[in-house]
Amino acid sequence: MKVITTRDFRNNTKTYFELAEKERISVKRGKKYINFMVSKDPDEMYISENWVKEFFTIPQEFRCNPFDISPSGDLFWADKRNIEKLKETVETSKTTNWTRLKKEDQRKFLGLE
């Protein structure tokens, strides 16, 4: 992987676009990195090794494709148990009478007083 600065990228854009087809390129911008990904499809998703490792920690019988539910591929949506729990909570909340706490009670409940 090659990490470059925004100045390097600006001065040698063509070079880094061509290089991105052969190796990974990241542009460091402040405390963040912008990664280049070459594909033939603009909808193709990039996933990291960590994402894959975390995905496989979910037991196989509970795994599902998170991209079917969330464009970000958030791993919360990769576990069927989370989805079922959320559905239960939504259904329960429809039949439950909720009371909004007053501002001072909210602060007390959150331990802000």
C-alpha positions in Angstrom: 0.0 0.0 0.0 1.2 3.5 -0.8 0.1 6.4 1.4 0.4 9.9 -0.2 -0.4 13.4 0.7 -3.1 15.6 -0.9 -0.3 17.7 -2.4 1.3 14.6 -4.0 -2.1 13.6 -5.4 -2.8 17.0 -6.7 0.6 17.3 -8.4 0.6 13.8 -9.9 -3.1 12.8 -10.3 -2.7 10.8 -13.5 0.3 8.8 -12.0 -1.7 7.9 -8.9 -4.8 6.9 -10.8 -2.7 4.6 -12.9 -0.8 3.2 -9.9 -4.2 2.5 -8.1 -4.9 -0.1 -10.8 -1.8 -2.0 -9.6 -1.6 -1.4 -5.8 -3.6 0.2 -3.0 -3.4 4.0 -2.8 -4.5 6.0 0.3 -4.4 9.8 0.4 -3.8 11.1 3.9 -6.0 14.2 4.5 -5.6 15.5 8.1 -6.3 12.5 10.4 -8.3 10.6 7.8 -7.4 8.5 4.8 -9.2 8.3 1.4 -8.7 4.9 -0.2 -8.8 4.4 -4.0 -10.6 1.4 -5.3 -10.6 0.4 -8.9 -13.7 -1.4 -10.2 -15.8 -1.8 -13.3 -19.0 -1.1 -11.3 -19.6 2.1 -9.3 -22.0 0.2 -7.0 -19.3 -2.3 -6.0 -18.6 -2.1 -2.2 -15.3 -2.1 -0.5 -15.0 -4.1 2.7 -12.0 -4.4 4.9 -10.3 -7.5 6.4 -11.7 -6.5 9.8 -15.2 -6.4 8.4 -14.8 -9.9 7.0 -13.4 -11.2 10.4 -16.3 -9.7 12.3 -18.8 -11.0 9.8 -17.5 -14.6 10.3 -17.7 -14.3 14.1 -21.5 -14.3 13.7 -22.7 -17.9 13.8 -23.5 -19.2 10.3 -27.2 -19.9 11.1 -27.7 -16.2 12.1 -25.7 -14.6 9.2 -27.4 -12.7 6.4 -26.2 -10.2 3.8 -26.3 -6.8 5.5 -26.1 -5.0 2.1 -29.7 -6.2 1.4 -30.8 -4.0 4.3 -28.3 -1.2 4.6 -26.2 0.4 1.9 -23.3 0.8 4.3 -23.1 -3.0 5.0 -23.2 -2.2 8.8 -22.6 -5.6 10.6 -25.5 -5.0 12.9 -27.7 -5.9 9.9 -25.7 -9.1 9.2 -27.1 -10.8 12.3 -30.6 -12.1 12.0 -31.0 -12.0 15.8 -30.5 -8.2 15.8 -33.2 -7.8 13.0 -35.7 -10.0 14.9 -35.1 -8.2 18.2 -35.6 -4.8 16.4 -38.8 -6.1 14.8 -40.1 -7.3 18.2 -39.2 -3.9 19.8 -41.1 -2.0 17.1 -44.1 -4.2 17.4 -44.1 -3.9 21.2 -43.7 -0.2 21.0 -46.9 0.1 18.9 -49.0 -1.5 21.7 -47.2 0.2 24.6 -48.3 3.5 26.1 -45.3 5.7 26.3 -44.9 8.7 28.5 -42.5 11.5 27.7 -40.4 12.6 30.7 -40.2 16.3 31.6 -36.9 18.0 30.9 -35.9 17.9 34.6 -36.9 14.2 34.9 -34.8 13.5 31.8 -31.8 15.1 33.3 -32.3 13.2 36.6 -32.8 9.9 34.7 -29.6 10.4 32.7 -27.6 11.3 35.9 -27.0 14.9 34.8 -28.2 16.4 38.1 
